[in-house]
Amino acid sequence: MDIIQHSIAVGKYLVSPLIKTQDDGRFAASVSIRSGRGSGMTDRVMRFTPRFGSHAAAVRYAVEQGLGWVHDKHPACAAA
């Protein structure tokens, strides 16, 4: 799993794309959405079914999906 420095802080959330190279050379995208600290930390991980021809495309998709989740669930936080 590649964790690249593409994490984005949005209000109380940290959105981090997680990209994995597949056996066929394509890339799978997931995103971690973390909030809180210590024992109160929550980490949501969403895995996506599309496969991508480039690492950059997978990162873009994961970040877009993560930011979309934050905006949909917590519009006030996304506007901050």
SULPELIN-V521717 format. One record per pair of residues at least 24 apart in sequence whose ideal C-beta (glycine too) atoms are under 6 Angstrom apart, sorted by sequence separation. I is the first residue (numbers start at 1). GAP is how many residues later the second one is. D is the distance in Angstrom with one decimal. If there is no record, write none. Layout:
I/GAP/D ; I/GAP/D
This chain:
26/25/4.2 ; 27/25/4.5 ; 27/28/5.5 ; 29/29/4.1 ; 27/31/4.0 ; 31/31/4.2 ; 29/32/5.0 ; 29/33/4.2 ; 33/33/5.5 ; 31/34/5.6 ; 31/35/3.9 ; 19/36/5.9 ; 19/39/4.7 ; 19/40/6.0 ; 17/42/4.8 ; 17/45/3.5 ; 17/46/5.3 ; 15/51/3.8 ; 15/52/5.9 ; 6/53/5.4 ; 13/57/5.2 ; 10/60/5.1 ; 11/66/3.4 ; 11/69/4.6
